Amino acid sequence: MPEETKTKKYIYAKGARKSSTAQARLYEGGKGGVEVNGLKLKEYFKTQALQDVFLSPLKLTSHLKDLDVTVKVHSGGQQGQADACRHAISRALILLDKELRPALKAEGFLTRDPRVKERKKPGLKGARKAPQWSKR
């Protein structure tokens, strides 16, 4: 990411998925640079599927080449982090242009996916599996 980008004004938004949280900054007038936790997108998210999830809101709204994006993401696994980044970028795009909301909402990018791992309960082997029942 060029140094002049660090001093520009930006649009900021947060996103989350499972236990991952992401903070996205969109810089207007950029050249399409993407940085995740100080690394290039392809260095951080190595698989094409995760890169596609990350970039999907930008591709949908045709802002892939005219915005610079920096994201700080932590906790959780790779898929949860990619989904959290997508959520944060989508929220930031709405702050940039309110007209993008219907398209992003239709794709489900604005909904915070609430599914998290269920906790283990006392007396059970996992969250729900009980020990084998014995009649006598």
N, C-alpha and C positions, 0 to 999 in steps of 0.2 A: 504494500500500500504506500503510495507516495506521501512524503512528509507534508505537502500542502493540504492533503486531505485531513490530516489530524487537526488542523486549525480551522477548518470550515465548519459552518453550522450544519447540524444534522437533525434527523427525526429519530426519536428514541421510542422503543416499545419493548415490553417483556412478553415472553411466552413460556408455556410449561407443558409437560407431558410426563406421566408417571412421576418419578422423582427428579427429573431433569428440569432445569430452568435456564432460559436463554434471554440475553439482553442484546437487542439488535439496534444498530445505528445505520441509517440510510443517509448517504451524502449525495445531494443533488449535484448535477453537472459532472458526474464521474464518467469513467470509461468502462464500467462493468467489472471492476476489481472486487474480489470476494476474499475475506479473511476470517478465519475461525480460530479463536484463541491464539492469535499471533501467527498462525500458519495459513498457507494457501488452502483453498477448499479441497483440492485433490490430495494434499498431504494429510489433512485431518480426517475427511471421510473418504476412505480408499475405494469403496465399491461404487459403481455407477448408480446403483439403486438408491443409495443414501444421498448421493450428489443430486439426483433427480428430485428426491423429496425436498431437499434443501432449496433448490432453485425453482420449484414448481410455482410458487406465487409470483415470482418475477417473470417467468415465462408466460404465465396466464395473462398478466397485465401488460406485457410487452415493455417492461422496464429493465430487461436483462443487460442492455448495453449503455444505459444512460444514468445508472446509479452505482455508486460504490457502497459496498456492504461490509460492515465489521460486526462480528457476533462474538459475545463471550458466553460460553455455555459450560455448565458443570453438573455433576452427579448423574447417576443412571448409566445406561448403556448407550451404544452407538445409535440404535433405532430411536430410542426415546429422546436422545439429544437432537437428532435430525428433525423429529416431529416438533420438538420445542422450538427449534430454530425457524421452522416453517411457520409456526404459530406467531412468533415474535415478528418476523418479516411481514406477515400478512397484516398484523395490527399496525405496524409502522406505515405500510402502504396506504391504509385507510386514513391515517393522519396526514399523509401527503396529498391524497386526492379522495374525497368522499364518494366520488362517482364509481370507484372500484369496488365498493362494498357489496353490491348484488352479485357480481361475478365471483368474488372470493367466498361469499356466504354459500352460494350454490355448490361450490366445490367442497365445502366443509372445512375450509382453512381457518375460519374464525372460531370454531367450536373447540374449547379446551377439552380434550379427550379425558374423561374422569377415571378411566379404568386404572386401578393400581393393585398391587399384590395384596391379597387378603391375609390378615394376620393369623398366626397359629393360635389355636384355642387350647386351654388346659384339658387334659384327658383325651385329646384326639391326636392322631399321628401327624396331621398337617392342619390345614385350615378347615377341612371338612371330613377327611377320612377317619373313621372310627376304628378302634381295634375290633377284631373278629368277635362276633357275639357267640356265646356258648350257653346252651340251655341248662346244662348241669355243671 
